[in-house]
């Protein structure tokens, strides 16, 4: 069994359960395009539905991802306008 997170073994039943990622561990996700944002939002949604992420935390993460998405949209529009106006 491979697992990228530590596990806990119950001493009585022998059941193995995943431990959540430790605080301070850095999560990296590619967030350069709207497709990247969409993929990450879908992941957060699935984690909230499965119960591995608290719904309140998922809501906060989704709001942050929306903000990043708006910045990407604005930046892309700015580049396109600059090109149309011949500034670059």
N, C-alpha and C positions, 0 to 999 in steps of 0.2 A: 504494500500500500504506500503510495507516494502522496505526500501532503506538504504544501509549502508553508503551513502554519503549524505551531506546536499542538500536540494533542494531550489529553488527560485520560488516564486509564483508571476506571473505578476499581478500587482494591477489592471490593466484595463481588461485584458482578463481572468484572473484566471488560465491561463495555468501554469502548474508545469514543471520546467526543472531542471535536475540534475546539480549540481555544481561539477566541477572537484575536486579531492582530494586536500586538502590543502597542500602547500609546508611544508616540515618538517614532514609530517606523514610518518611513516615507513611502507613500503610495504614488506611483507614477502612472499617468495616463496621457496619451497623446491627445492634445486638445487644440490642434492647429486649424481644423476645418469644421464646418457645421456638421459634416458626416461624423467626425470624431465626437463632437458634442452629443449628437443623436445616439451614437453607440453607447457612450458613457451614461446618458440618461436612461436608456433601456436597461443597462446593467443595474443601475441604482433601483429602478422600478422592480426588476426581478428579485433583487436582494430584499427589498421591502416586502414584496409579496410572499417570499419564502420565510420571512421572519429573521433572516440573518442580519438585517439592519433595522433599527427602530424606525417606524414611520415618520416620527418627528425629525429624526436625523436625515432621513431620505428627502423629506420636504426641503430642509435647509440646503442640502447638496444640490437638489434640483434647481432651486432658486439661484444658487451660485453658478450652475452650469448655464442657466438662461442668461445671466449677466455676461458670462464669457461669450456666449453665442451672439448677443447683441453687439458686443465689441468687435467680434470678427466680422459681422455684417457691416457695421459702420466703417471699419477699416477697408474692407473690400470695395464698398461704395465710394469711399474717398479716393482710392487708387483708380477706379474706373472713371470718375469725374476728372481727375487730374489728367488721365490719358486723353479723354475727350476734349478737354480744354487745351491740350497741347503743352501742358506744364512739364511733361517728362519726355 
